[in-house]
Structure formats: C-alpha cells, structure tokens
Amino acid sequence: MKIKCLAIDDEPLALKQFSTYIDKVPFLENVGMFQSAYEAMDFLVDHDVDLMFVDINMPDLNGIDFVKSLTHNIKIIFTTAYSEFAIEGFKVDAIDYILKPISFEVFLKSANKAMSWFELNNKQKETIQTTKDSLFVKSEYKLVRILLSDIKYIESANEYIQIHLTNDQPVTTLIRLKSMEEQLPKDKFMRVHRSFIVNLDRVTEIERNRIIFDHKVYIPIGDQYKENFQAFIDRTFML
C-alpha cells in the first residue's frame, strides 16, 4: 500500500526536508510540496491525497483553519515549532503532532503511525466482491447485488461512495472510490474526476469538459483525467 501525501510549509527548507524524508519511506508517495494552504487547495480539487503534513504557523491561512475548511477526508499530521498548539491539533482529529526541528527518526515514527491507521481502517471498512457482470457491496447492513450495466456513475462522499443506477435509488456503501476503481473493468468504467467514476457505456452527452446525465447531472472532468477521457472520446465518437 502506498500513502499519497503532500506537505505544506511556508519555509522552503522545511519543504525540502519533507521531500527528502518522504522519499526515504517506501510506503509514502510524494505528490506535492506547497508553500501556502491556498496552493494546496487548488491541487486538491483534481488530485487524490491520503495524508498531509501541515505546518500550523503560516501566513494568510494557518494550518488548523485550513484543515477545518476541508470537505474531503484527508488524514493530517501537524508540524510546528510551538508546542502550545498541540491541543488544537488533536481537536481536528489529527493522526499526529510533531515539533520542529524534525529528525528523520521522529518523522518515521509519525509516518508509521499513519500507516497503522490506514491498514486498520481499510481492513475494517472495505468489503467488495465482483463477478463478470455484477458486484456485491454492503449497504445498510445488507449485501446488495448490483449489475454493472445498471450503473451510471459512482460518486465519492468522503469515506462513502454513492452508486447511481439507471432506475433505482443510489446505493451508499462504506468503500473508498479508489478501491472501487480497482475492482471495476477498465474497458467499461473510467475515473474522470477525483470524486467520480463513470460507466463509459452510459456516456451520451458531453459539454464544456462535463459529462451530462439525464440532462440535469453535470460531472466535471478533472485536469489529470482529461487525456485518458479524450482518448476514449476519440475512439468512440470520432469514428
């Protein structure tokens, strides 16, 4: 398992240290280094992130206020030179709180704590079974069979997903979108945004980098997914 992580710190030297430390840990993947919370916000619109190392004392928007503003469920490790912020850090359910200057030993201990959380969380939550033409998910204490052909699109809602179907009410289940993506046939389903997977057989209307379902649901195509989706368009609609 690879944990996608980024660091936010207004000090360039601190970011350089984080980049070096992350590269040394096999289960961490460095997806970005940012000097402000606002830069990170722009990145999070189109990218999946599991874990963030966030400095508390930053100009414009401090780390705690930034984390409180998040709508996505991303785990946090706070970093700061001031120990008095520890209580505030844990109030927002941070995995850890580490004081500067940060040695690699301290960083690794905190990273291992995050890895333990993700391993335990995934074992407890993610239950999905697939067959050639259907999948089985747990929803409201029941095991529900869903035909792949009935799925229009799948939407992430923090740690839950909603599976939107052609005729029925959406099915909500406690599975991460990434795990669902890995189970679905790649020739039939495509991730088009950090929060959406679409059934390619159900795509009939596209407008201004958005997929339209039923003339009322508009699904954005994220920047990092545009190339793959354009290739699908070229194969399917340009013949």
C-alpha positions in Angstrom: 0.0 0.0 0.0 1.2 3.5 -1.0 0.0 6.5 1.0 -0.2 9.6 -1.2 1.0 12.5 0.8 1.9 16.2 0.5 3.4 18.8 2.7 2.5 22.4 3.3 5.0 24.8 4.9 5.9 28.4 4.1 9.6 27.7 4.7 11.3 26.3 1.5 14.0 24.5 3.6 11.3 22.7 5.6 9.7 21.5 2.3 13.0 20.3 1.1 13.4 18.3 4.3 9.9 16.8 4.0 10.6 15.8 0.3 13.8 14.1 1.4 12.2 12.2 4.3 9.2 11.1 2.2 11.4 9.7 -0.5 13.2 7.6 2.1 10.0 5.9 3.3 8.8 3.0 1.0 5.1 3.3 1.8 4.9 7.1 1.2 4.4 8.7 -2.2 5.2 12.4 -2.6 2.5 14.1 -4.7 3.3 17.7 -3.9 5.1 20.3 -1.8 3.3 23.7 -1.2 4.3 26.9 0.5 0.7 28.0 1.2 -2.6 26.4 2.1 -4.2 28.1 -0.9 -1.8 26.4 -3.3 -2.7 23.1 -1.7 -6.4 23.8 -2.0 -6.1 24.3 -5.8 -4.2 21.0 -6.0 -6.8 19.1 -4.0 -9.6 19.9 -6.5 -8.3 17.4 -9.0 -5.9 15.1 -7.1 -6.3 12.3 -4.6 -4.4 12.7 -1.3 -4.4 10.4 1.7 -2.2 12.2 4.1 -0.9 15.8 4.6 1.9 17.2 6.7 0.6 20.7 7.6 2.6 23.5 9.3 0.3 25.3 11.7 2.0 28.7 11.7 1.6 30.0 8.1 0.7 33.5 6.8 -2.7 34.2 5.3 -4.3 30.9 6.4 -3.0 28.9 9.3 -2.8 25.1 9.2 -5.6 24.5 11.7 -8.1 26.8 9.9 -7.1 25.2 6.6 -7.8 21.7 7.9 -11.2 22.8 9.3 -12.2 24.1 5.9 -11.6 20.7 4.1 -14.6 18.8 2.8 -12.5 15.7 1.9 -11.5 13.2 4.4 -7.7 13.5 4.4 -5.7 12.5 7.4 -3.4 15.1 8.9 -0.1 15.3 10.7 0.6 18.8 12.1 4.0 20.2 12.3 5.1 23.4 14.2 7.8 24.9 16.4 5.3 25.8 19.1 4.0 23.1 21.5 1.0 25.2 22.7 -0.9 24.3 19.5 -1.0 20.5 20.3 -4.4 20.5 21.8 -5.9 22.4 18.9 -4.3 20.0 16.5 -5.9 17.0 18.1 -9.3 18.7 18.2 -9.5 18.3 14.4 -8.7 14.6 14.7 -5.0 14.8 13.6 -3.1 11.5 13.4 -0.1 13.1 15.0 1.6 16.3 16.0 5.3 16.7 15.7 7.6 19.5 16.8 10.3 21.2 14.8 13.1 20.7 14.2 12.1 17.3 12.9 14.6 14.4 12.8 14.1 11.5 10.4 13.6 9.2 13.4 10.6 11.3 14.6 9.2 11.7 11.1 9.4 7.9 10.5 7.6 7.2 13.8 4.8 9.5 12.8 4.6 8.0 9.3 4.4 4.5 10.8 1.5 5.7 13.0 -0.3 6.9 9.8 0.4 3.6 8.1 -1.1 1.7 11.0 -4.2 3.8 10.8 -4.7 3.2 7.1 -4.1 -0.5 7.4 -6.6 -0.9 10.2 -9.1 1.4 8.5 -9.0 -0.5 5.2 -9.4 -3.9 6.8 -12.5 -2.8 8.8 -14.2 -0.9 6.1 -13.6 -2.1 2.6 -15.7 -5.1 1.6 -16.5 -5.6 -2.1 -16.9 -8.7 -4.2 -17.1 -8.7 -8.0 -18.2 -11.1 -10.7 -18.0 -10.8 -14.5 -21.2 -8.8 -14.7 -22.0 -7.6 -11.2 -20.7 -6.5 -7.9 -21.7 -7.1 -4.3 -21.4 -4.3 -1.7 -22.6 -3.8 1.9 -25.2 -1.2 2.3 -27.4 -0.6 5.4 -26.3 -3.9 6.9 -27.3 -5.8 3.8 -25.3 -7.3 0.9 -26.6 -5.8 -2.3 -26.0 -7.2 -5.8 -25.6 -4.5 -8.5 -25.4 -5.2 -12.2 -22.5 -3.4 -13.8 -24.7 -2.4 -16.7 -27.1 -0.7 -14.4 -24.5 1.7 -13.0 -24.5 5.3 -14.5 -21.8 6.8 -12.3 -20.2 6.5 -8.9 -19.7 9.5 -6.6 -17.4 9.8 -3.7 -18.8 11.3 -0.4 -15.8 11.4 2.0 -15.3 7.8 3.0 -18.5 6.6 1.5 -19.5 6.3 -2.2 -22.9 6.5 -3.9 -23.5 4.2 -6.8 -26.1 5.9 -9.0 -28.2 3.5 -11.0 -30.4 3.7 -14.1 -33.7 3.0 -12.4 -33.3 2.8 -8.6 -32.2 5.0 -5.8 -28.4 5.3 -5.3 -26.7 2.7 -3.2 -24.5 4.0 -0.5 -21.6 2.0 0.8 -18.6 2.5 3.0 -15.8 2.0 0.4 -13.2 4.4 -0.9 -13.6 5.4 -4.5 -10.0 4.2 -5.2 -10.9 0.7 -4.1 -14.0 0.6 -6.2 -12.0 1.8 -9.2 -9.5 -1.0 -8.8 -12.3 -3.6 -8.9 -14.2 -2.3 -12.0 -13.4 -3.4 -15.5 -11.2 -0.7 -17.0 -12.7 -1.0 -20.5 -16.1 -0.2 -19.1 -15.5 2.3 -16.3 -13.2 5.3 -16.1 -12.2 7.7 -13.3 -12.9 11.2 -14.7 -12.5 13.3 -11.5 -11.2 12.8 -8.0 -14.8 12.3 -6.9 -16.4 10.5 -9.9 -16.2 7.2 -11.9 -18.5 6.9 -14.9 -19.8 3.9 -16.9 -18.5 4.6 -20.4 -21.4 2.8 -22.0 -23.7 5.3 -20.4 -21.9 8.4 -21.6 -24.0 10.0 -24.3 -23.7 13.8 -23.7 -20.6 15.9 -23.1 -20.4 19.7 -22.9 -17.5 22.0 -21.8 -15.5 19.3 -20.1 -18.5 18.0 -18.3 -20.4 14.7 -18.7 -24.2 15.2 -18.6 -26.6 12.5 -17.3 -30.3 12.8 -17.6 -30.0 16.5 -18.7 -29.5 17.5 -15.1 -26.4 15.9 -13.5 -23.1 17.6 -14.6 -19.9 15.6 -13.8 -16.7 17.6 -14.3 -13.7 16.1 -16.0 -10.6 16.8 -13.9 -7.4 18.0 -15.4 -5.4 14.9 -14.6 -8.1 12.7 -16.2 -8.6 14.7 -19.4 -6.1 12.9 -21.6 -7.5 9.4 -20.9 -11.1 10.6 -21.4 -10.2 12.4 -24.6 -8.7 9.2 -25.9 -12.0 7.4 -25.1 -13.9 10.2 -27.0 -11.6 9.9 -30.0 -12.1 6.1 -30.1 -15.8 6.2 -29.6 -17.3 9.3 -31.1 -14.9 10.2 -33.9 -15.3 7.1 -35.9 
